[in-house]
Amino acid sequence: MSDTLGQVQYGSTRNPFNYDKFEQINRALTTGWLTLEEITQQLNLFGDESQDDYLSGLELAVRMHIEDYLGMPIFPVSYRSYYGISSIYASPVALDLPQVSYADSYGSGSVVINSVKYYNDDDPVTLTTLASTNYTYDPTGNKLILPNGTPSDINVNVTSPIVIEYTVNPNFLQAYPVIKQAALLLLTHLYNNRSETTLSKLQNIPYGVDALLRPYKPLVM
Amino acid sequence: MAIKRYENVDVNDLTFGTNAYGEYTTTITKKFTTRPLVSDVKNSLAITERYRVYQDLIQFTMNYTPWIQDIVINQNLYSITWRAKDWRITDIIEANDRMSVTLMCYRSDPVTKV
């Protein structure tokens, strides 16, 4: 491993972002973020409640897009990340979490490690849970540290023998009016344009969704 | 330049009946408040031999929702309250893309003598 950017001191084998792959394993798919009151005000529907179900569905899509755009959970999102054999020969072992949000002074946006498991060298292999005393989360580096290294019976034949499941809590930014306004703009666009195609070219307004959200989009390196 | 504005209006249900004297009655019950684009307000006056007849026309453009669709289907069963006056629907134009509905409404002031 020649790339030593971001490595732990004396841990020469750690690459930055040393996960093999990651996947979302849980996400709020029904909880509303923008209220129907906010939505119907925006769309000038006011007391017309006959489309509330449709609007709620649209709101979920908008909320998920904002979450994905900013990489910032508005409701808790859980991930599972996998670590390959190249990540685990270091002392201490440091495992990067691919998707995190920053924790603020209000305690939101924090990361909760739900489980750390590894495939042992039994035959057949068994996914074994690591006791929480064997690891610690480093919020400054968004990584999980195994101070004592990996278990001695870890399976070296499995592609990704270490599996971490964690939850990222909602970020405080989700309450910012500017973020909600961007969501309302996007919702209005989706409400008014229900087709993939149009006969004429649509134009973005100045200071639209991208402009409102850009200051809050973290720099990804 | 004409300025179209969004203004709050009430959409009312109309119920027709007959009272104890055999007179026809119309009961107006508010169904919901909405916020259409109000445009093309026209007030007109026709002077007949003995009376002045005021008739006002207006257009409300609303988002196409299930309740608005019901107005299209049952035009006679609805009225609109705008600026505290009761407006009845004369013409309805439903946009071809089913995204908006334009209601043309009229209101008659009481006739006054010339």
Chai-1 contact restraints between the chains, C-beta under 6 A:
chainA,res_idxA,chainB,res_idxB,connection_type,confidence,min_distance_angstrom,max_distance_angstrom,comment,restraint_id
A,N44,B,Y6,contact,1.0,0.0,6.0,A-B,restraint_1
A,N44,B,R35,contact,1.0,0.0,6.0,A-B,restraint_2
A,F46,B,T33,contact,1.0,0.0,6.0,A-B,restraint_3
A,F46,B,T34,contact,1.0,0.0,6.0,A-B,restraint_4
A,F46,B,R35,contact,1.0,0.0,6.0,A-B,restraint_5
A,G47,B,F32,contact,1.0,0.0,6.0,A-B,restraint_6
A,G47,B,T33,contact,1.0,0.0,6.0,A-B,restraint_7
A,D48,B,F32,contact,1.0,0.0,6.0,A-B,restraint_8
A,D48,B,T34,contact,1.0,0.0,6.0,A-B,restraint_9
A,D48,B,T65,contact,1.0,0.0,6.0,A-B,restraint_10
A,D48,B,W67,contact,1.0,0.0,6.0,A-B,restraint_11
A,S50,B,T65,contact,1.0,0.0,6.0,A-B,restraint_12
A,S50,B,P66,contact,1.0,0.0,6.0,A-B,restraint_13
A,S50,B,W67,contact,1.0,0.0,6.0,A-B,restraint_14
A,Q51,B,T65,contact,1.0,0.0,6.0,A-B,restraint_15
